[in-house]
Amino acid sequence: MMNYRPPVCHAVRRASAFLPVVWFILLGLAAGGCSRSEPLPVADYRKSPANLNGNRYVLEAEVDAQLRAQENVGRLISVRPLKEKGRLAVFVPDTLQANLVPTQRYRFDIAVRTGGLLYVSQLKKI
């Protein structure tokens, strides 16, 4: 007796050939490839911080001063963006265990949170 095989559409065969490529892309995104490296649009942020709520950006800036600190919570610091004039306040949580000193330059990975808070998720000295 012969084994019966239902006919398979050519489009299904072609699509299945691309599955390894799709999985490779998805795995790359899951491994952190989807992190945003777009610079913070400082002018837009200053104009309307609420419009950027939930977005993630990169900010290269120089530490200016510590504005406020609360033990086991974090610090609010003033920074000077390297490519913009003026200052911004960013929140650095204690979990990052950062030793920030005025005039040091950092690349901050930030998220814009409710109320326009610039919340630092990662930082690296530059």
N, C-alpha and C positions, 0 to 999 in steps of 0.2 A: 504494500500500500504506500502511496506517495504522500509526503508531508505537504499539506496545503499552506501556502504563504499568501496572505492577502496582498494585493498590489499596494505599493507605497508611492505616494506622490513624489515627483522629482524635487519639489520645493522643500519637502520634509528632509530629504536626503541632503540637500545643499545646506539647509539650516543646521542640521546636526553636525555638519563638518565645522561650523563656526563655534560650536559650544565650548571647546577648549579655550578659544580666544576670549569669549565672554567671561568664562570663569576666571581667567587670568586677570582681566581688567577689574572684575568685582573684588577679587582677593587683594589686588593692589590698593583699591579704594578703602577696603576694610582695614588694611594695615597702616592707614594714615595718609594715603595718597590724596585724600579729599580735603586735607587741611587747607585753609585759605591763606595765601601769601600776598593778598592784595593790601596795599598800604591804606591806612586809615585816611579817609577823605576829611581832613581836618576842617576845611572851610564848611563843608556840609554838616559835619558834627557840631560845629559852633553855632551854625544857623538853626539846626533842629535835631538835637540828639535823639529824640524819640523816633525819628524816621529810620534810625539805624539799629533800633532795638533788636537783639537776637543775632546780629551779624558778627562775624569774626574778622579781625584784621591784624596787620602787623604794624607796629609803630617803632621806628628807630628814634631814640630820644636820649637826651642827657639828663641825669638826675639833678634837680635843682635844689629841693629841700623836702624835709619831712613835714607834713602838715599836721598829722595826727596819728597816734598809734594806740592800739588796744591789744594787750597781751592775749595770746591764744586766738586772736581774730585776724589781725593784720595791720597794715599801715596804709595811710593815704599819703601819697607823695606828689609833689609838683615836678613835672618834667618839661623840658624844652625840646620839641620836635626838631630833628636835625635839618629838615627841609622846609620848615615853616617858621613863622615868627610867633612869638607869644609863648604861653605856658598852658599845660593841661594837667588836670589832677587824675591820677590813676590809683587804683586800689591793688595792693600786693598782699595776698593772703599769707599768713604765717606758715602754712604748709609748704610754701616754696623755700623757706629758710634762706632767704636772700639777704646778703650783707650789702646793702646799698649805701653808697657814699656819694655826696655831691660831686659833680663834674664827671662821674663815670658815665659811659655810654652803653646803652643796652638795646637789644632788639626784643621788644615785648610782643608776645602773642596775646592779643586782647579780645575780649568779647564785650559788646555793648549790652549792658543789662538795663533792667527797668529804671527809669529816671535818668538814663544817660550815663550811668556809672561805667567807667572803663575798668573792667576786671581783668587782671593779668593772670593768664593760665600757665604761661611759661616765659622765661626770660633767659637771654644769653648775652654775656658781655661782648661788646664789639670794639 
